[in-house]
Structure formats: C-alpha cells, structure tokens
Amino acid sequence: MEKMGKLFKCIKPYWKTVIGIILILIVQAYCDLSLPGYTSNIVNVGIQQGGVDDQVPQQIAVSDMDKVLLFVSEDDQSTVKEAYEENDSKYEAPAYLLKESVSDDEEKMSELSDILAEPMMLTAGFESGSDTTDVMQEQIMANIPDGMLPADATMFDVMQVLPEEQKAQMLDQIDDKMKDMPETITDQAAVSYVKTAYKNLGMDMDQLQIHYLLVSGGKMLSLALLGMIASVIVGLMASRVGASAGRDLRGGVFRKVVGFSNGEFDKFSTASLITRSTNDIQQIQMLVVMLLRMVLYAPILAIGGVYKVFTTNADMSWIIGLAVVLVMLVVIILFTVVMPKFKILQTLVDKLNLVTREILTGLDVIRAFSTEKHEEERFDVANKNLTKTNLFVNRAMTFMMPVMMLLMNGVSVLIIWVGAHGVDEGSMQVGDMMAFIQYAMQIIMGFLMLCMISIMLPRAAVAAARVDEVITSETLIHDPKEPKRFQADGKGVVTFDHVSFRYPGAEEDVLHDITFTAKPGETTAIIGSTGSGKSTLINLIPRFYDVTEGKLTIDGVNVNAVTQRDLRDKLGYVPQKGVLFSGTIASNILYGNEHGGENEMKRAADIAQATEFISAKKAGYEDAIAQGGANVSGGQKQRLSIARAVAKHPDIFIFDDSFSALDYKTDVQLRKALKDQTADSTVIIVAQRISTILHAEQIIVLDDGEIAGIGTHKDLLNNCEVYQQIATSQLSEAEIAKDLKNTEKHAQDAKKGGE
C-alpha cells in the first residue's frame, strides 16, 4: 500500500488535470452506457412496436375512446375526459387529442397510464377475439337473461346496458384475475392498442416507424461521436500527464544524483541508477497513462452499468454479481502469485545492466585475457534469470485473458438462457435482453481493464518505490542554512586541522589526525603506497565526502560553512581518470569557464601540452569528442582534463595522479608550463611517481591513513623511512646518493653561513 502511495504521488502535481479527465470520463461513460438503451428501444419500439412508444394515446378516435371508457370506473372516466379535448377536423373521424399540459406532466401521464392500460388491453382483446377475452365474455353473457340482448351482441353492448354496480363488480373481478399478470405484458398490450388506435385515425404508420428509427439512430451516432471525442481528449490529457510526470521524475532523479556525495554513489550502483532513471520511470509513465485512461474509467463504467442493469431488469442482476465475484477471484489469485515476482524482476534488470556495463567497459581486458567464454556464461546466467521471471509474469497474463474471455462468454450464454425464458413468459422483451447483455459486457470489461492494470500495477509500484528511494534519500553532503562567504581577497590557503575520516558504515578511520597547510605559490604533493588514503584525502577538499573529525578550512573558512557551489568555484579539479564529455575539444576545455575566450582556451591547451595533437585534428578545436572521450587516447584525455582546469583560473589546483598517462618528456614540459600559470595558486598533487614531485615545496607522505612525514624531497630522503622505501623502488641508487649528497652539502653550507 505504501508503494502504491508513492505511485500516486507522481501524479499529485497534476490534480486539476486529473479532475478534468474524470469529468470527461463521466461524459464518455454516459455515452457508452446510453447506447445499449437505444439499441433496446430500436428493437422493442422501432421494430416490434412500429415506432410507437406511447402507453397513453396522444390522439384517439371518439368511437375508440368510448369503447375503452366502458372498462374504466366512473370516477376515473372524468379524469380521462379532462385530459383530452375533442377535435373534429384534424383526422378522418372525430377524435380526442391529449392536452399539451397533460403530456408534459409526468405525474399526470403516469396516472393516465395506470387508468387506461388494463381497459385498452381488454378492448383490444374483445375486438380481436382472444382466447382469454372469449372465456370472460362467455362467463359474463351467461349471467344475462335471455332476450335482454340481441344474439349478435358484443361485449361492448353488454357493458353499455349493465347497471353501474354490476359493472363495477365485474371490473373488480377482472382486476383480480389480471393482477398477477406481468407488468410488461400490460404495457405491451397498451402500446399495441395505441398503435391500432393511430391506424384507425388514418395515420401513416410506416412514416411513423421510419421517423422513430432515424431519430433514435441519429441520437446513437451523436452519442458515439461524443464518446469518441471524449476518449480522444482523455487520451491526449492522460498522455500529457504521463509524459510530464516522467519528465519531472527524471529531472528530480537527475538533480538528486548530481547532488550526491560519493557516499550515495557507493549506496546506489551506477547500473541501478541508470535503470531507475530509464526503465523504472518508463514503467511509471506507461502506468500513469493507463491509470488515467482505464483505471479511472473502469469503476465509472462498472457503477453506471450496474445502475443501468437494475433499471433494465433486476431479475437477472444475480448473474452480474456472480460474474463480478469470479473476476475478482481471478484478480486476487493473480495478485498473490505475481506480486512478489515484480521486485525480483527489477533487481534482475539491475543485475543484467550491471553485467552488461562491466563487460562492455572492460572488453579490451576480457579479450586480452581470453575470458570471453567466462563472461558469456556470466551474462547468460543473468539473462536466463531475467527471462525466467519475465516468462512467469507473461504466462500469468496469458492465463488471465482466456479465463476472462471464458467468463464473458459464459455470462452471455447465461443471460440468453435466462432471458429467453423471460421473453417466452412475457416478462421481458427481446431488446431488454440485448441491452442487458451489453451492460453485462461493459461491467465485466470494466473489471477486465482493472485486471490488465493489475499486472502492470505491482511492477510500476515497485518502480515508483525505487525511484522514490533515490529522490527521498538523505544526502550526506548539503549546504548550510546560513552559509558564509569566502573573503574576496582570499588566496586559497588550504588547512587540514587534525582531520580524520571514515566511510559511512565503516568501523575504522581511513584517514587519522591529518594536519598540514597548503599555501598559495607552493606545490604540496601527496605520495604513499596504494591504499594509503591519498585520493580520499583530496576528495575531502571539494566535499565529495565530509570530514568525520577535525576541521578543513580554506582561507580560514570551514568548507562546511559555505555553499558547495562557492567552494567548488575556487577549485580546479583534475581526476585520476580523465573524464571528457560529448561535444568538441573547445567545449571540453571551456567546460568550467563558459564565458572564456579563444585566447584563454588556446593558452590552457598550450600549458597542458595539448596544442600539438589538437592541431593535427582536421577541425582543430572544433573536432568532435565522442562520449567519454572514446576517440582520444588516455594521455590526450588527461591533457585535455588539465587544460580544462587551467582555463578555469582557480585559486586551488587539485591533481589526483593526473600525470600518470604522460610520458616523461611531456610530464616535465607540462609541469614547467604549469609552474608559471600556478605561481599565485595553491597546487595540490597526488602522485605515484617521485619524479613528478621532486621539486615540490612540501611533500606529504601517507602511510595507512596517517602522515609518515612532511618536507621536501631531500628532507624526506634523510628522515622518512616510508619515503625512502618509495624512492628505492623508483630511483636508482646513484640518483638517491646524488640527492643525499646534495642535501648534506646544502646542510653544511647552511651551518657555515650560521657561524
């Protein structure tokens, strides 16, 4: 239920549009639910009754009315006569016309129908000589003395001569005999008599039938057109809401991920974030559209259908109840079986993406080590697991459709079976049965739509929960509520004051009690064995992680007290692995200085020793860079990354082992050119090679997360064992001896100068 709430939260911002959609869906449902009624009318009235739907005659010949009134009680006769007015000129014979004021009054029309229904049926019966009326006539005639009436006297002659008391008694007896007769038979008999009355007046019955069929058909076409327009509008609005919800979710996830610290990236894998940003949001978007088009429509259609069913013929409503119970049973079973598989499905998609990404990224290594077979097997396992789960879900869907079709067809057969008996008994008309079938199908279709959605809903709910997990995740790195500002004249002095750091959830510190200051105009180098914490240390400066203990300041201001934007505006960061973005060489160099000019760009490229290979390109600085810099070498990628940092003109340069892919000659030239460019800036270099940091003013040696020594290259050769071990592994004995000799000579010169 919580996951469903997260799903509905996606469309909350569009509640006004959703209300509009609901209103239009009500119009569409009204149109769809009205059509079966018109179908029923066309069959019952237009075809069977010749277009006559009146149970009270709008006009009737005086002679016909006199016959009908013979079977009406004295009190009711006055009510009938008051409802009509005589007209001798409109029709072939003198006639009674129903007053307009009466025909517009539903209450009076209902009263007239109750009064005239039975007398009209009796009149029609006695005129046509039906079996029932013949029996009644024989019984009545037997009670009349011989010679009182001529031999050819009709029942109407009998009714005229009977005293009022006997007539009333006879009408009461007739009422008792006919009270158990179904109402539908009485109504049909009344309509049949009205049709005969119209014929007797000389009315064109064929024209009356055609007019009724054309009017009813026109109304059906109008309703169908209106329903189609409503459906198109709902589809358009639902699609816009779905697309907007997807856009907002992608934007929200992207903004959140951009603000992630490295700690959040450690929690959510890159493959999982990609799946959540694409596949999961696509699932939500599709469901939102179907939710607004089908899920909202289904209950409106079902409720309207149930109402129509009860107004059509409630005797068969139990069939609808049975069908609904069976449909709900199928839905519950599917939900119970399929729901747990959806969370597994999303996890398996993550796993497949992860394996695919690893294989494609490390394709060269895989080929070099001839492990293609192993990777194929690894991919095959992930792919088969996903396929098995997908097959299970799809089989559940394929099982659902035949069951639903069986239910629908079974309900149709049951309605026809029960309805046929009703038609035979006269308690139901054929058109009513047809309408009932259509209403039943609409109700079942409503639940069928819900069933189809029930397959997608759990998966989309899981997807919504996964997306919401990213959006609502607590970011460890955040801006202060009342941020401070760096001084305008600040030079970029970086100070680590007893800084310690441990990764979230870790038991031990990765860095412990780190204290040093990096000053402008100087190069501070950080060196140490693999895993000593070099990259972790410099990742604290741009706040990719926050310190656990101690304080890290720039120009005396704690980095936690300023906004991340202000902090990072002061930094020129070159990562260990050169990262380029799709675009051009120019756009990559000016990535951190979008307002920079051509001269700045070329100077930055020149300092980074990138001019030579850029000039060799056909388009020069406008040459395209592929995604991730796939069309340039590792060394070119690093040089462009360095040029990007130089073009920004930061106060603090951070090089995270950024010279490792450069040859020795290029390394020397680049550092020499950088020396002039960074004369007033603080430079912090993480290096693996001692040759890169020989001339650094300050070298910090890290060993297992602690500072093992601080000083110049020569100082550390004398007094830092860890540094000496690194030097021994990288420099020849002659180079080390030369450096030590120079150090001793320098110390002696300093001593003599002191004396």
C-alpha positions in Angstrom: 0.0 0.0 0.0 2.9 2.3 0.8 4.4 1.6 -2.7 1.0 2.4 -4.3 1.0 5.7 -2.4 4.4 6.6 -3.9 3.0 5.8 -7.3 0.0 8.1 -6.9 2.4 10.8 -5.5 3.8 11.1 -9.0 0.6 12.5 -10.4 -0.3 14.7 -7.4 1.0 17.9 -9.0 -1.5 17.4 -11.9 -4.6 17.0 -9.8 -6.5 19.7 -11.7 -5.9 17.9 -15.0 -6.9 14.6 -13.3 -10.2 16.1 -12.2 -10.8 17.3 -15.7 -10.1 13.8 -17.0 -12.6 12.3 -14.5 -15.3 14.7 -15.7 -14.6 13.8 -19.4 -14.6 10.1 -18.5 -18.1 10.5 -16.9 -19.2 12.0 -20.2 -17.7 9.1 -22.1 -19.2 6.6 -19.8 -22.6 8.3 -20.2 -22.3 7.9 -23.9 -21.2 4.3 -23.8 -23.9 3.3 -21.3 -26.7 5.1 -23.2 -26.0 3.1 -26.5 -27.4 -0.2 -25.2 -30.6 1.6 -24.2 -31.1 3.0 -27.7 -30.4 -0.5 -29.1 -33.1 -1.9 -26.9 -35.5 0.9 -28.0 -34.8 0.3 -31.7 -35.6 -3.4 -31.3 -38.6 -3.1 -28.9 -40.1 0.1 -30.2 -38.7 0.8 -33.6 -39.1 -2.8 -35.0 -41.6 -4.7 -32.8 -43.9 -1.8 -32.0 -43.6 0.0 -35.3 -42.2 3.1 -33.8 -45.0 3.6 -31.3 -43.8 4.1 -27.7 -46.9 5.7 -26.2 -48.7 3.8 -23.5 -51.3 6.6 -23.4 -52.7 7.6 -26.8 -51.8 11.1 -27.9 -54.8 11.1 -30.1 -57.7 8.6 -30.4 -60.9 8.3 -32.3 -64.1 9.2 -30.3 -65.5 5.8 -31.1 -62.4 4.0 -29.8 -62.3 6.1 -26.6 -65.9 5.3 -25.9 -65.1 1.6 -26.0 -62.1 2.0 -23.7 -64.1 4.1 -21.2 -66.6 1.2 -20.9 -63.9 -0.6 -18.9 -63.0 2.4 -16.8 -64.6 3.1 -13.4 -67.0 6.1 -13.2 -64.6 8.1 -11.0 -61.6 7.6 -13.4 -63.7 8.4 -16.5 -63.8 12.1 -15.6 -60.0 12.1 -15.1 -59.5 10.7 -18.6 -62.0 13.1 -20.3 -60.4 16.1 -18.6 -57.0 15.1 -20.1 -58.3 15.2 -23.7 -60.1 17.7 -25.9 -62.3 17.0 -28.9 -61.3 17.8 -32.5 -63.5 17.0 -35.5 -61.3 18.3 -38.3 -57.7 17.1 -37.9 -58.3 13.4 -38.7 -60.7 11.3 -40.9 -63.0 10.7 -37.9 -63.8 12.8 -34.8 -61.0 12.4 -32.3 -59.8 13.2 -28.8 -56.4 15.0 -28.6 -54.3 14.8 -25.4 -53.8 18.2 -23.9 -50.3 19.6 -24.2 -50.3 20.5 -20.5 -51.0 16.8 -19.6 -48.4 15.3 -22.0 -45.7 17.5 -20.4 -46.7 16.4 -16.9 -45.0 13.1 -16.0 -47.2 12.6 -12.9 -50.5 13.0 -14.9 -49.2 10.8 -17.7 -48.3 8.1 -15.2 -51.8 8.3 -13.7 -53.4 8.1 -17.1 -51.3 5.1 -18.0 -52.4 3.3 -14.8 -56.0 4.0 -15.6 -56.0 3.1 -19.3 -53.5 0.2 -19.5 -55.9 -2.5 -18.5 -59.0 -1.1 -20.3 -57.1 -0.8 -23.5 -55.8 -4.4 -23.2 -59.4 -5.6 -22.6 -60.7 -3.5 -25.5 -58.1 -4.9 -27.9 -58.8 -8.4 -26.6 -62.6 -8.2 -27.1 -62.1 -6.6 -30.6 -59.6 -9.3 -31.7 -61.4 -12.2 -30.0 -58.5 -13.5 -28.0 -58.9 -16.8 -26.1 -58.8 -15.1 -22.7 -61.4 -12.4 -23.5 -63.7 -15.0 -25.2 -63.8 -17.0 -21.9 -64.5 -13.8 -20.0 -67.3 -12.9 -22.4 -69.0 -16.3 -22.1 -68.9 -16.1 -18.3 -70.5 -12.6 -18.3 -73.1 -13.4 -21.1 -74.2 -16.5 -19.1 -75.4 -14.2 -16.3 -77.5 -12.1 -18.6 -81.2 -13.2 -19.0 -82.2 -14.5 -22.4 -83.9 -11.9 -24.7 -82.3 -9.0 -23.0 -79.7 -8.5 -25.8 -79.7 -9.5 -29.5 -78.0 -12.7 -30.5 -75.1 -10.9 -32.2 -74.5 -8.5 -29.2 -70.8 -7.8 -28.4 -69.2 -7.3 -25.1 -69.3 -3.6 -25.7 -73.1 -3.8 -26.0 -73.2 -5.8 -22.7 -71.1 -3.1 -20.9 -73.4 -0.4 -22.1 -76.5 -1.9 -20.6 -75.0 -3.2 -17.4 -76.0 -1.1 -14.3 -73.1 0.7 -12.7 -73.0 -1.5 -9.6 -72.8 -4.7 -11.7 -70.3 -3.1 -14.0 -68.1 -2.1 -11.0 -68.3 -5.6 -9.6 -67.3 -7.1 -12.9 -64.3 -4.7 -13.3 -63.2 -5.7 -9.8 -63.3 -9.4 -10.8 -61.4 -8.7 -13.9 -58.8 -6.8 -11.9 -58.4 -9.8 -9.5 -57.8 -12.1 -12.5 -55.2 -9.8 -14.1 -53.3 -8.6 -11.1 -50.8 -11.4 -11.3 -50.1 -10.7 -14.9 -46.5 -9.3 -15.6 -46.4 -5.6 -16.0 -44.5 -5.9 -19.2 -47.5 -7.7 -20.8 -49.9 -5.0 -19.8 -47.5 -2.3 -21.1 -47.0 -4.1 -24.4 -50.8 -4.6 -24.8 -51.4 -0.9 -24.1 -48.8 0.1 -26.8 -50.3 -2.4 -29.2 -53.7 -0.8 -28.7 -52.4 2.7 -29.2 -50.8 1.6 -32.5 -54.3 0.2 -33.6 -55.9 3.5 -32.5 -53.5 5.5 -34.6 -54.2 3.3 -37.6 -58.0 3.8 -37.1 -57.4 7.6 -37.3 -55.7 7.1 -40.7 -52.1 8.0 -39.5 -49.2 6.8 -41.8 -47.6 4.1 -39.5 -44.7 3.4 -41.9 -43.7 7.0 -41.8 -44.0 7.0 -38.0 -41.7 3.9 -37.8 -39.1 5.4 -40.1 -39.1 8.7 -38.2 -38.6 6.9 -34.9 -35.7 4.7 -36.3 -34.0 7.7 -37.9 -34.2 9.8 -34.7 -33.0 7.0 -32.5 -30.2 6.1 -34.9 -29.2 9.8 -35.1 -29.0 10.0 -31.3 -26.9 6.8 -31.2 -24.5 8.3 -33.8 -24.3 11.6 -31.9 -23.5 9.7 -28.6 -21.0 7.5 -30.3 -19.3 10.6 -31.8 -19.3 12.4 -28.5 -17.9 9.4 -26.8 -15.1 9.1 -29.4 -14.2 12.8 -28.9 -14.2 12.4 -25.1 -12.0 9.3 -25.5 -9.5 11.2 -27.7 -9.4 14.1 -25.3 -8.8 11.8 -22.3 -6.0 10.0 -24.2 -4.4 13.3 -25.0 -4.6 14.7 -21.5 -3.5 11.4 -20.0 -0.5 11.2 -22.3 0.5 14.8 -21.4 0.2 14.0 -17.6 2.2 10.7 -18.1 4.9 12.5 -20.1 5.1 15.4 -17.7 5.3 13.0 -14.7 8.1 11.1 -16.4 9.9 14.4 -17.2 9.6 15.6 -13.6 10.7 12.3 -12.2 13.7 12.2 -14.5 14.6 15.8 -13.6 14.1 15.1 -9.9 16.3 12.0 -10.0 19.0 13.8 -12.1 19.1 16.8 -9.8 19.3 14.5 -6.8 22.0 12.3 -8.3 24.0 15.4 -9.3 23.9 16.4 -5.6 25.0 13.0 -4.4 28.2 12.7 -2.5 30.5 9.7 -3.1 28.8 8.1 -0.2 25.4 8.0 -2.0 27.1 6.6 -5.1 28.6 3.8 -3.0 25.0 3.0 -1.9 23.4 3.1 -5.3 25.3 1.4 -8.1 25.7 3.3 -11.4 23.8 0.4 -13.2 20.9 0.7 -10.7 20.7 4.5 -11.1 20.6 4.1 -14.8 17.8 1.5 -14.5 15.9 3.7 -12.1 16.2 6.8 -14.4 15.1 5.0 -17.6 13.3 1.7 -17.2 11.6 2.4 -13.9 10.4 5.8 -14.9 9.2 4.4 -18.2 7.1 1.9 -16.3 5.6 4.6 -14.1 4.9 6.8 -17.2 3.1 4.0 -19.0 1.1 3.1 -15.9 0.1 6.8 -15.3 -1.4 6.9 -18.8 -3.3 3.7 -18.4 -4.3 4.7 -14.9 -6.0 7.8 -16.1 -7.4 6.2 -19.3 -8.5 2.8 -17.9 -8.4 2.5 -14.1 -10.4 5.7 -13.6 -12.8 4.7 -16.3 -13.4 1.1 -15.2 -15.2 1.9 -11.9 -17.3 4.7 -13.6 -18.3 2.3 -16.3 -18.9 -0.6 -13.9 -21.0 1.5 -11.5 -23.0 3.0 -14.3 -23.5 -0.4 -15.8 -24.8 -1.8 -12.5 -27.3 1.1 -12.2 -28.5 0.6 -15.8 -28.9 -3.2 -15.2 -31.1 -2.6 -12.2 -33.2 -0.1 -14.2 -33.5 -2.6 -17.1 -34.4 -5.9 -15.4 -33.3 -6.6 -11.8 -34.4 -10.3 -12.1 -31.1 -11.2 -13.7 -28.9 -8.9 -11.6 -27.6 -12.0 -9.8 -25.8 -13.0 -13.0 -23.7 -9.8 -12.8 -23.0 -10.4 -9.1 -21.7 -13.9 -9.9 -19.5 -12.6 -12.8 -18.0 -9.8 -10.6 -17.2 -12.3 -7.8 -15.5 -14.7 -10.3 -13.5 -11.8 -11.9 -12.3 -10.5 -8.5 -11.3 -14.1 -7.5 -9.1 -14.3 -10.6 -7.5 -10.8 -9.9 -6.8 -11.8 -6.2 -5.1 -15.0 -7.3 -3.0 -13.3 -9.9 -2.0 -10.5 -7.4 -1.0 -13.1 -4.8 1.1 -15.1 -7.2 2.6 -12.4 -9.4 3.2 -9.5 -7.0 6.4 -10.9 -5.3 8.0 -11.5 -8.7 8.0 -7.9 -9.7 10.5 -6.7 -7.1 12.7 -9.6 -8.2 12.2 -8.6 -11.8 13.5 -5.1 -11.2 16.5 -6.4 -9.3 17.3 -8.8 -12.1 17.2 -5.9 -14.6 19.7 -4.1 -12.5 21.9 -7.2 -12.4 21.7 -7.6 -16.2 22.6 -3.9 -16.7 25.5 -4.2 -14.3 26.9 -7.3 -16.0 26.4 -5.8 -19.5 28.0 -2.5 -18.4 31.0 -4.3 -16.9 31.5 -6.5 -20.0 31.3 -3.6 -22.5 33.5 -1.3 -20.4 36.2 -4.0 -19.9 36.0 -5.5 -23.3 39.7 -4.9 -24.1 40.8 -6.6 -20.8 38.4 -9.5 -21.5 39.9 -10.1 -24.9 43.4 -9.7 -23.7 42.9 -12.4 -21.1 40.8 -14.6 -23.4 37.9 -14.8 -20.9 35.2 -14.2 -23.4 33.7 -17.7 -22.6 33.5 -16.9 -18.9 31.9 -13.5 -19.5 29.4 -15.1 -21.9 28.4 -17.6 -19.2 28.1 -14.8 -16.6 25.9 -12.8 -19.0 23.9 -15.9 -19.8 23.1 -16.6 -16.1 21.9 -13.0 -15.6 19.9 -13.1 -18.9 18.3 -16.5 -18.1 17.3 -15.5 -14.6 15.6 -12.3 -16.0 14.0 -14.3 -18.9 12.6 -17.0 -16.5 10.9 -14.3 -14.3 9.6 -12.5 -17.3 8.1 -15.7 -18.7 6.4 -16.4 -15.4 4.8 -12.9 -15.4 3.8 -13.2 -19.1 2.3 -16.7 -18.6 0.2 -15.3 -15.8 -1.1 -12.6 -18.2 -1.8 -15.2 -20.9 -3.6 -17.3 -18.3 -5.7 -14.3 -17.4 -7.0 -13.4 -20.8 -8.6 -16.8 -21.7 -10.2 -17.0 -18.2 -11.7 -13.6 -18.7 -13.0 -14.4 -22.2 -14.5 -17.7 -20.8 -16.2 -15.7 -18.1 -17.6 -13.1 -20.6 -18.9 -15.7 -23.0 -20.3 -17.8 -20.1 -22.2 -14.8 -18.8 -23.6 -14.0 -22.3 -24.9 -17.6 -22.6 -26.4 -17.5 -19.1 -28.1 -14.2 -19.8 -29.5 -15.5 -23.1 -30.7 -18.7 -21.4 -32.5 -16.9 -18.5 -33.6 -14.1 -20.8 -35.2 -16.4 -23.3 -37.4 -17.9 -20.6 -38.4 -14.3 -19.6 -39.2 -13.4 -23.2 -41.3 -16.6 -23.6 -43.2 -15.9 -20.4 -43.8 -12.3 -21.5 -41.8 -10.8 -18.5 -39.1 -9.4 -20.7 -38.7 -8.0 -24.2 -36.0 -9.1 -26.7 -34.5 -5.6 -26.8 -34.2 -5.6 -23.0 -32.3 -8.8 -23.1 -29.9 -7.4 -25.7 -29.4 -4.3 -23.6 -28.8 -6.4 -20.5 -26.1 -8.4 -22.4 -24.3 -5.2 -23.4 -24.5 -3.8 -19.9 -23.1 -7.0 -18.5 -20.2 -6.9 -21.0 -19.5 -3.3 -20.1 -19.4 -4.2 -16.4 -17.1 -7.2 -17.0 -15.0 -5.1 -19.4 -14.5 -2.6 -16.6 -13.2 -5.3 -14.3 -11.2 -6.8 -17.1 -9.5 -3.4 -17.5 -8.6 -3.5 -13.8 -7.3 -7.0 -14.3 -5.0 -5.9 -17.1 -3.8 -3.0 -15.0 -3.3 -5.3 -12.0 -0.5 -7.0 -13.9 1.3 -3.7 -14.5 0.4 -2.0 -11.3 2.7 -4.0 -9.0 5.7 -3.6 -11.3 5.1 0.1 -11.6 4.6 0.4 -7.8 8.0 -1.3 -7.3 9.5 1.0 -9.9 7.9 4.1 -8.1 9.3 2.9 -4.8 12.8 2.5 -6.3 12.7 6.0 -7.9 11.3 7.5 -4.7 14.1 5.8 -2.8 16.6 7.9 -4.8 14.6 11.1 -4.7 14.0 10.9 -0.9 17.4 9.6 0.0 19.2 11.7 2.6 22.2 13.4 1.0 25.1 13.4 3.4 26.6 16.5 1.8 24.3 19.5 2.0 24.7 23.3 2.1 24.3 25.1 5.5 21.1 27.0 6.1 23.0 30.2 6.7 26.2 29.9 4.5 29.3 32.1 4.9 31.2 33.6 2.1 34.9 33.5 1.2 36.8 36.7 1.5 37.2 38.5 -1.8 40.9 38.8 -1.3 41.4 35.1 -0.3 44.4 33.4 -1.9 43.4 29.7 -1.4 45.2 28.6 1.8 44.1 25.0 2.5 44.4 23.9 6.1 43.8 20.4 7.4 43.5 20.7 11.2 43.5 17.2 12.9 41.3 15.8 10.2 40.0 12.2 10.5 37.7 10.4 8.1 35.9 7.1 7.9 33.5 5.9 5.2 29.8 5.6 6.2 29.2 2.3 7.9 32.9 1.6 8.3 34.4 0.6 11.7 37.9 2.2 11.3 39.2 5.5 10.1 40.7 5.7 6.6 42.5 8.9 7.5 43.6 9.7 11.0 44.7 13.0 12.5 45.9 14.7 9.3 47.3 18.2 9.9 49.1 20.3 7.3 48.7 23.6 5.3 48.9 24.1 1.6 49.9 27.6 0.7 49.5 29.7 -2.5 52.5 29.8 -4.7 53.7 26.4 -3.4 53.2 22.9 -4.6 52.0 20.4 -2.0 52.5 16.8 -3.1 50.9 13.8 -1.5 52.5 10.4 -2.0 52.1 7.0 -0.5 51.6 3.3 -1.2 48.4 2.1 -2.8 45.5 2.2 -0.3 47.2 4.8 1.9 44.3 7.3 1.5 45.8 9.8 -1.0 42.7 10.2 -3.2 40.4 10.0 -0.2 42.3 13.0 1.4 42.0 15.3 -1.6 38.3 14.2 -2.1 37.6 16.0 1.3 38.6 19.4 -0.2 35.7 19.6 -2.7 33.4 17.9 -0.2 32.9 14.7 -2.1 33.0 13.4 1.5 32.7 15.4 4.7 35.4 15.0 7.4 34.5 12.8 10.4 36.6 14.7 12.9 38.7 17.9 12.9 38.4 20.8 10.5 39.2 21.6 6.9 39.4 25.3 6.0 40.2 27.5 3.0 41.4 30.9 3.9 40.3 30.3 7.4 36.7 29.5 6.5 35.4 26.0 7.2 34.4 24.3 3.9 31.3 23.0 5.7 30.2 26.6 6.3 30.0 27.7 2.7 27.8 26.5 -0.2 29.2 23.7 -2.3 29.0 26.0 -5.4 31.1 28.7 -3.8 33.6 26.1 -2.6 34.0 24.4 -5.9 34.2 27.7 -7.8 37.6 28.1 -6.1 38.9 24.7 -7.3 40.4 23.4 -10.5 40.0 19.6 -10.2 41.7 17.0 -12.4 40.6 13.5 -11.6 42.8 10.4 -11.7 40.9 9.1 -14.7 40.4 11.8 -17.3 36.7 12.4 -18.0 35.6 14.1 -21.1 32.0 14.9 -22.3 30.5 14.5 -25.8 30.9 17.7 -27.7 34.0 19.4 -29.1 37.6 19.9 -27.8 36.7 23.6 -27.3 33.6 22.8 -25.2 35.6 20.4 -23.0 38.4 22.9 -22.4 36.0 25.7 -21.5 33.7 23.4 -19.6 34.4 25.3 -16.3 34.6 28.7 -17.9 31.8 29.0 -20.4 32.5 32.8 -20.9 36.2 32.2 -21.7 37.5 33.4 -25.0 39.5 31.7 -27.7 42.8 33.1 -26.3 42.2 31.6 -22.9 41.3 28.2 -24.4 44.4 28.1 -26.6 46.7 29.2 -23.7 45.2 26.5 -21.5 45.7 23.9 -24.2 49.3 25.1 -24.7 50.1 24.8 -21.0 48.6 21.3 -20.9 50.8 20.3 -23.9 47.7 19.6 -25.9 48.3 22.0 -28.8 50.3 19.6 -30.9 47.7 16.8 -31.1 44.8 19.3 -31.4 46.4 21.0 -34.4 46.7 17.6 -36.0 42.9 17.2 -36.0 41.1 18.2 -39.2 38.6 20.5 -37.3 41.2 21.6 -34.7 39.4 22.8 -31.6 36.0 22.1 -33.1 36.9 18.5 -33.6 34.2 16.2 -32.1 34.8 14.4 -28.8 32.8 11.1 -28.5 31.0 10.0 -25.4 33.5 9.5 -22.5 36.4 10.7 -24.8 36.4 7.3 -26.6 38.1 8.8 -29.7 41.2 10.1 -27.9 44.0 8.3 -26.1 44.5 8.2 -22.4 47.3 10.8 -22.5 45.3 13.1 -24.7 42.3 12.7 -22.3 44.5 13.7 -19.3 46.0 16.7 -21.1 42.5 18.0 -22.0 41.4 17.5 -18.4 44.3 19.5 -17.2 43.6 22.2 -19.8 40.0 22.3 -18.6 41.2 23.0 -15.0 43.8 25.7 -16.2 41.1 27.5 -18.3 39.0 28.0 -15.1 41.7 30.1 -13.4 41.0 28.7 -9.9 42.7 29.6 -6.6 43.4 26.0 -5.8 44.6 23.3 -8.3 44.0 19.6 -7.4 45.7 17.0 -9.5 44.7 13.5 -8.5 47.6 11.5 -10.1 46.8 13.3 -13.3 50.2 12.9 -14.9 50.3 9.0 -14.8 49.4 8.6 -18.5 52.0 11.1 -19.7 55.4 10.2 -21.0 58.4 11.6 -19.0 59.2 14.3 -21.6 55.6 15.6 -21.7 55.4 15.4 -17.9 58.4 17.6 -17.5 57.2 20.2 -20.1 53.7 20.3 -18.6 54.9 20.8 -15.0 57.3 23.5 -16.2 54.5 25.3 -18.0 52.2 24.9 -15.0 54.7 26.5 -12.7 54.2 29.9 -14.3 50.5 29.5 -14.6 50.0 28.5 -10.9 52.5 30.9 -9.4 49.8 32.6 -7.3 47.7 29.5 -6.8 47.7 26.6 -4.3 48.7 23.4 -6.1 48.0 20.0 -4.5 49.3 17.0 -6.4 48.6 13.3 -5.7 51.4 11.3 -7.4 52.7 7.8 -7.7 56.0 8.8 -9.3 58.6 10.6 -7.3 59.9 12.2 -10.5 56.6 14.2 -10.7 57.1 15.8 -7.2 60.8 16.2 -6.9 60.6 20.0 -6.8 57.5 20.3 -4.7 57.9 22.8 -1.8 56.0 20.4 0.5 55.7 16.6 0.2 53.3 14.8 2.5 53.9 11.0 2.9 50.9 9.0 3.8 51.1 5.5 5.3 48.0 3.6 6.3 45.9 6.8 6.6 48.4 8.7 8.7 51.1 11.2 7.9 54.5 9.5 8.0 56.5 12.6 7.1 56.3 16.1 5.8 59.0 18.0 4.0 60.9 18.5 0.7 62.2 15.6 -1.4 65.7 15.9 0.2 64.4 16.2 3.7 62.3 13.1 3.4 65.2 11.1 1.9 67.1 11.8 5.2 64.4 11.4 7.8 61.4 9.4 6.4 61.7 5.7 6.1 58.5 5.2 4.2 59.6 7.8 1.6 63.0 6.2 1.4 61.3 2.8 0.5 59.2 4.5 -2.2 62.3 6.2 -3.5 64.3 3.0 -3.5 61.6 1.3 -5.6 61.5 4.1 -8.2 65.0 5.7 -8.3 68.4 4.2 -8.9 71.0 4.1 -6.1 73.0 6.7 -8.0 70.1 9.1 -8.1 69.4 8.6 -4.4 73.0 9.0 -3.4 73.2 12.2 -5.5 70.1 13.6 -3.8 71.5 12.8 -0.4 74.9 14.3 -1.2 73.2 17.5 -2.4 71.2 17.5 0.8 74.3 17.1 3.1 76.2 19.8 1.1 73.2 22.1 1.5 73.1 21.5 5.2 76.8 22.2 5.6 76.5 25.4 3.7 73.7 26.5 5.9 75.8 25.7 9.0 78.8 27.7 7.8 76.5 30.6 7.0 75.2 30.4 10.5 78.6 30.5 12.1 
